[in-house]
Amino acid sequence: MARKKDEFVPDWFEDALPERSYRSIFKWGNPTKHKHPNKRLYRLMKEKFRLDDSYFTTKGEMGLEEVPEYIPSTLEQHHIDALTEVVGTYNAHTDSYNRLRVAYGKTMGDLLRLRKKIIEHVPDIVLWPENRDQLRAIINYCESNSIALYVYGGGSTVTRGVEAIRHGVTVDMRVYLNKVIAFNEQDMTITVEAGMDGPTLEHLLQNAPDKFNAKRRYTLGHFPQSFEYSVVGGWIVTRGAGQNSTYYGKIEDMVFDQDYVCPRTMDLKTKGFPRKATGPDIDQIMIGSEGSYGILYSATLKVHVFTPSTTRRFSYIFKDWEHAKQAVKDIMQNECGLPSVFRLSDPEETDIALTLYGVGGTFLDTLLEMAGFKRGKRCLLLGTAEGKSSYASLIARNIRSICLRNKAMWTSGYVAKAWEHGRFTDPYLREDLQDHNIVIDTLECATTWSQLEHVYDRVRTYCHNRPETIVMTHMSHFYPQGCNLYFIFIAKMEALEEYKEFQKGILDNIHLSGAAISHHHGIGKSFAPWLQANIGKESLDIFKHLKTFFDPNNILNPGGTLALDLEETEYRLTQDTRN
């Protein structure tokens, strides 16, 4: 759809970020990079929220102010001096800006607080350890002096996972602890420090012949939306998932062994084997522990041969949600091979996606309507198949057969390629819209096929009970037994309390519908009040007993993470009232 002559374009923010400003902390990714809403998204926002151009001529709280020079500290000076001595003056930071920038993550609640200049739960000192010995010395000192200790990686948490509720110390892993320790082509593994970011890891693996004198190129296959700005340690301790997980698995499927530095002067180093029957799996106990049992120093990860030239891309459009669900379930249960990227959008997300892709309102849209693929009902499936050429082609053919059997129309690989082009950049959109008090946030869960529709209906009904709220939903991680459901809500919302209450309501309904309250975002402090009701008191008691063993003085990430030290009155939905 062509832009009308003299069509209004909002004055999206592109100025240089003021140094040490709130905005420089909450800005996503590259400080100089922007992704503005295109003309179609802008028109959609005006239509959905009943706004006109004049609304977008003024802006709300921009966060351009400088972080105040002094934030009170709770830590006595002799502790600060001793910790500074461990890492050196250059690697110890007590200024307000460096303390605040590691205190919040990237959930909308964090961004709203920063825009409103709400400063709370910041560490007293930020340390940049250069090696494992310094990390051990920091833990020993904090344990001996009962000082809270938090861990910061990429900072992309959406569960308040890094927030220093009890102040104390935050160690920033990404500054120095980001190196390769070993590469083993014979075993197809790579060992890296926990602070290594996604692009660096993939660059090394995909260029393994040059970097490691390897015979082939490799990939980890882990590409979360936060890929460019998240780190290996964060992926592991939150049980993260990448967008290619249907083929490569979640991060817990990729870990071969780990090295944790724990309180009680305990070093926990597991041994990697293809499989073993030596009792409960210690690796799986530590994966997902969110910095509460120990600090992950390094991990050995399983890698895969990198075969980009044989990737097969596909997309299909279905006439309705029922046929679309049946098709993806059949693909996962028919033993016909696994796709890599696999993403099914519900009717609301599909219509918005087609609008953004430039299909909505065009002649092609009219043809789709005439063919029975009607607005408000049609669903878009896109994805890729990877591996050797013959294998990828076989998977693509099997997917095609099942989709056509469920009355879908093939819409080429172009849609998947277009989605790939923007797969890591959508978070940039949030800042422009939030400048005008329009929020975009996400919550996700995991469910079985038999429970899926109940979860889907209940959560979306709750969200739509709020007037003028967009609720896009998709599945993007699939299994023979079920899938995840990923809810993206867009709403005109300015008050922090309104956002918090809306998020609580969504989590209530996710739990009450019988779903797991997180598939890959983790728990942190945001979701902790629901954890006991969701997994059962007995399971949470096991977590607590492990915490007592690993960290008897509760110095690691205290303040509610994984519900390990919540008061009974802080639990939500402690009675199981699912229906």
N, C-alpha and C positions, 0 to 999 in steps of 0.2 A: 504494500500500500504506500503510495508516494506521499511525501509530506506536503501538506497544503501550503500554498504561498503565504509567507509571513507567519507561519505557524509558531506559536510561542514555545520557547525552549527554556526550561528553568536554568538558573545560574548555578549549575552544579559546582561544588567546591573543588578547585584544582590548585589552590595556592600552596606554596611551600609550607610544610608543617612547622609551626613555631617550636623552637627548641624547648625541650623539657615541658611541653604542654600535655594536657590530658589527652588531646586528640592524637598526639604522637604515640600514646600508649594504646588507645583502643583502636587505632587504625589497623585494618587487616593488611598483613603482608608487606609488600614493597612500599616504602614511604612515598615514592614518587609515582606509583601506579594507581590508576583509577579504572573503574568500569561503571559507566553511567547507565541508568535505565534508558533503553532505546525508545524511540517514539511510540512503539506499540505498547510497551510496558507502561510508559507514562500515561497514555490514553486509557489503558485498562485501570490504572490506579484512580484516575479521575472518575471513571464510570462506576467502579465498585464502591468507592467511598463518597460519591456524590460531591465531588470537588470541582472547582474550576481553576483556570490559570492563575487567578488572583491569589489563590491559597498558596501557590508555590513561589510567590514573590517575596515572602518573608520566611525566615528560618527560625527554628527553635534554638535550644542550647547546643552550641557547636563544639564546646570543649577546647577552645583556643587559648584559654587562660593557662598561665604557667603554674605548675604544681608548686605549692608553697614551699619555701625554703626549709621550714622546720616542722617535722611531725614528731610529737613526743615519743621517746623511747622508754621501754620498760626494763631494759637490760642495763645492769650496772657497768660502769666504765671499765672496771678491771676484767670483766668478761669480754667486753669488746676488744680490749687490748690483747688478751690471751688468744682469742680467735683470729685476730689480725696477724698475730705472730705466726700462726700456723700456715697461712696462705701468702703472707706478704702484704704490704700496704696497698700496692696497686690492685690486688685482688679482693680487697675488703671494702665494702661500700655502706656507709651509714647515712648518706644524703637522702632526702625525701624522694627524689625522682627515681633513683635506682631501687629503692625499697618498694615504691608503689607499682612500678612496672612489672614486678614479679609476683604481685599479690592477687591480681585478677586474671581471669581467663577471657573467653570470648563468647560466653552466653549473653543473651540480651540483658539479663539482670546486671552483669558486669559492666556492659557498655552504658546502660542507663545510669548506673551509679557514677561512672567516670564523667559522663556529660553533666551530671548534677553536682559534680565536685564532692561526692560523698567518699570520704577517706576512712576506711575501717579495716581492721584485721591485716595490717602490714607487718612484715618482719622488722626486727630492730636492726639487723645487719644482714647484708647479702654477701655471700662468699663464693668465689670462683675457684674451686679446687683444681689443681693442675694434674693430679695423679691419684692413684688409689690410696697411697699412704696418707696423703692429706685428708682424703675422705674419711679414712679410718680415724685419724686424729680428731677430726671435727665431731664425729659420732661419740668417741670416747669422752671428749670434753663436755659435750652436751649432756650425756648420760650422767657423768659424775656430778654435774651441777644442776640437774633437773631443768634443762633449757629445751624448749620445744624446737623441733627441727623439721623443716619442710623442704620439698624438692621441687625444682622448676626445670622443665625441659624446653619444649617449644612454646608452651603457653596457650595452646589451642583448646584447652579443656572447656567443655560446656556444662560441667557439673560442679563448679567451684572446687575443683580438685587441688588447686595450689594455694588456696587462701589460708593465710597464717592466723587462724582464729586466736591462738594464744601467743601471737607475736614470736619472739625468739629469733631463730636463724633460718634463712633460706639458702640452700646451695643451688647455684645455677650450673647445670651440667653441660650446657651447650657450648660454653666458651672454650674450654680446653679438652673436656672428656669426649672427644668426637673422632677418635682415630681408629684405623683398622689395626687389629691385633694379629689376625692370621687369616689366610685364605687357603682353603684345602680343596683343590679341584677334584682330587680322587674321591673325596667324600661328598663333594658338592655342598660345602658349607663356607660361611664367612663369619669371623668373630670380630665384633666391633664394640667400641665403648658406647654407653647408653645415650650420650649426647649427640650422636651422629644424626643428621637430618636426612629426610627422604631423598631429595635430589642428589646429594653427595653420594649416598649409598648406591642409588641406581646408576649414577655416572660411573662409579668404580666398577660395578658388576657388568654393565653393558660395554665397558671398555676393558674387560678383564685381560684380553691378549696383550694390550699395551701396559696396563697397570700391574698385572701379576704374572705376565708371561704365560697366560693360560692358552689353551687350544681353542676355546669357544667363548662366546659372549653369554652372559647370564642376566637373570632378573630375580628379584625377590617376589615380584607379583603382588606387592602390597601398595595400593594407591588410594588411600583415603582422600576425601576432599581437602583435608588439611595437609596433604602430602608435602607441599612446598615448604611448610612452616611448622612441621611436627617432627619429633625425634623418635628413635628406636625405643628408648626407655619408656616414653609416654605410650607408645603403641602397646607395649607388653604389659605394663602395670595396669592398664585399663581394659585389656582384652579387646583391642581395636579390630576393625575390619576395613579392608580396602574395597574399592568398587569392583575389583575383579575376583572377589572372594568365592563366588560360586564354583570357580575352577581351582584357584590357588588355596582357598581356605582362609580362615581368620588368623590373626597373628599367633594364637596359641597352637595352631597347626604347623607353624613355621619355626618355632623355637626348638633348638637341638640341645642346648645347655645354657646355664646362666651362672653369673658370679655376683653374689650380694654381699654387701658390707652391712652387718647387723649390730645392734647393741649386744652387751655382754661379751664384747671383744670376739664375737663369733663371725667367722667368714663362712658363708654357705656357697660352695661351688659344686654344682651338679655335674654329672658325667653324661656325655651324649652317646646314645645308642639308637639304632634304627627303631627298636622296640625292646622292652624289657619287662620282666615279671618279678620285680624286686619290691613288692609292696606298693602302697599308695604312691602316686607320682608327685614328688616334691616340686618338680618344675611347675606342675599345674596348680599346686597350692600357692606358689609364689606369683604366678601370672595372675593378674587381676587384683593384687594385694594393695595397689595404689599407694605405695610408699609407707605402709603401716607396719610391715614386718621387717623391712630392711631397705637399703638403698641399692638399686640395681646399678652395678658398675659396668658390666659388659654382658653380652649375649652372643651365642653362636646360633646362626640362622641357616635354615635350609634354602638353597637357591635352585633355580630352574634354568634350563637352557632358554636363551632369548631368541625368539623366532618371529620378528615383526613382519617379515615379508610374506608369511603364510597366514596372517590374521584374516579371518573372514568376518565382515561386518554385515549386519542385517537389521531390518526393522519391519514391523507389521502393524496394521491397524485393525482392531476388532470392532464388531458392531456393538458389543456391550461388555460389561464387566464380567458377567457369568461365563461367556465363552472365553474371555481372556484368562480368567482364573483357571478354568479347566485346562487350557492349553499349557500354561506354565507348570501346573501340577503334573500333567501327563509327561512333559519333557523331563521333569525331575524324577519321575517314578518309572519310566519306561526303559531304563538301562540303555539309553541311546547316546551316552556321552554327555559331558557337562559343558555348557557355555562358560565363558569367562565373565565379561560384563553381561549382566542380564537384568533388565530394568523394565518393570511394567507400571505404567501410570494409570491412575483411575480416571474417570471421565472429567472431573474438575481439573486435574493437572494436565490431562491431554488437551483440553480446549485452550488452556492458558499457554501450553507449550506450542501448539499450532499457531496461536496468535503471535507469539514471540518469534517463531520461525518464519512468519510472513505468509502463512497459509490462510489464516482466518480472514473471512471476508473477500477472498479472491475467487476467481473462476474455478480453481482447483477445489476450493472449499465447497462450492456449489456442486461440482461433480461428485464429491464424496457424499454430500447429502443425498443426491439423486440415487447413488448406489446403495443407500441404506446405512451409511456411516454418519449418524446424526449427532449434532452438537448435544452435549449433555449426556450422551450414552457411550460414544466411541472411546476406545482405549488404545494407547500406543505402547508397543513393546519394541525395545531396541537392545542390541547387544553385539557381542563378538564371540567368535570361536577361535581358540589358539592351539598351538602345537604343530607337529609335522603337517605338511600340506594335506596329505591323505586323511589324516585324523580330523583336522579342522574342517575340511570339506565334508566329511561324513557327518560331523555334528551339525553343520549348517544345513545339510540336506534333510536330516532327521527333524530338525526344528521346523524347517519349511513344511514338511509333510504334516506334522502335528498342527501347526498353525492354520494351514489351509483346511484341514479337516474340521477345525473349529471356526470356519467361515471368516478367516482373516484375509486381508489384502496385503500383498508384499509391497513395501514402500521404499525399497532399495537400501543400500548401505550408507547412503548420503546422510540420513538422519542420525545414525550412530556416529558418523564422522563429525557432524556438526556439534553433536553433544560432547564428544571428546575434546573438541577445540576449546570449549568453555568449562570443562569439568572442574577445574581448580580455581576459577576466577569469580564464580557467583558470589562468594562472601563479600567482594568489594562493593556490590550493589547496596549492601545494608546501610553503609554510612550515608549515602546520598538520600535514601528514603528516610532514615532516622533523623536527618537534618530537618525534615518536615513532619516529624512525629508519626511516621509510618514504620512499624516494626516488622521484621521478618525473623522468625525463630523456628526451631525444629525440636521435635521429640520423637523418639523411636522405641520400638518394642519388638519382641519376638513371640510368635504364636504358631500353633499347629494348624494344619489345613482345616481340621474339623471345627476349630474355634475361630478361624480367621474372620468370618463374616460378622460374628457377634462383636469381636474387638473393633473391627472397622466401623460398624454402624454406631456402636456406643460412643466411641471417641469423637467421631465426626458429628454426631447429633449434639453432643455437649458443645463442641466448638461453634457449630452453626447457631446454637441458641444465643450466642452473642451477635447482635446485629452487625451487618456489614463486615463480616470476617471471612476471608478466603482460607480454605483448608485444602491444600493440595496433598495428595497421598500417593505413595508408590511403594512397590516392593523392589528391593535391590540386592538381597542376599537370600539365596534359595537352597533348600534341602529336600530330600524325599519326604521328610516328616512335616515340613512347614516352611516358613519364611519370616522375614522381618516386615514390619509396617513402619513406614517413615512418614511422619506428618509434618508438613510445612505450613505454618499459619502466618498470614499477613493481615495486619489490622492497624487501624489508626488508633494509637495508644500513646499517651504521654506520661502518665503517672506510673512510678515504679511499683507502688502497691497494687495497682490494677493488673500489671503484668504478672506479679508474683501470685496473685490469687487465680488468675487465668491458668498459669502453669500448674498450680496445685490441683486445680480442677481436672486438667488433662491427665495428670499422673494418677489422681484418684480413679478416673474412669479406665485408664489402662490397666491398673491393678484389678479393679472390680470386674473387668471383663475377662480376667483369667490369663492375661498375657504376662510375660516377663517384662519388668519395668525398664530393662535396657538390653539391647542386642549387642551394641558395640561402643556406646558412649561412656560406659562405666557408671559409677554410683556417686563418688565424691561426697560433698556435703549437701548438694541440692536434692538428691534422690534418697539419701540415707533414711529419712523418716519413714519411707515406704518399705524399706528392705526387709524388716522382720516379718511384716505381714505377707510380703511377696514370696520369701523363701522358707518361712517357718521359723519359729523361735529356736527349735533344736539346731537348725543349720547355723543360725546366727550365733548361738552359744558356742558352737565349734570354732567359728571365726574368733570369738572373744578369747577362748582358751588358747588358740594359737597366738593371738596378740600378747597374752600374758607370758607365754613361753619366749617369744622372740623379743618382746619389748616390755619387760615387767614394769618399767617406770613411765611408760606411755609418753615417750618423748617424740616418737615419729608420727608426724601428721596428725596431731590430736585436734579435737574439736568437731567430731561428728562424721569424719570420713568412714564409709562402710558401716555406719551406725555403731562403731566400736565403743564409743564413749558417750552416746546420747543418754539423756535422762528418760525415764519411762514416759514422762508427760510429753516428750518430743516426738514419740512415734505417732504416725498416722495410720488409721485403719488397722489397729492392732488385732481386731477380730476379723476373721475371714468371712466376708459377707458377699463373696462372689455369687453371681447367678448366671 
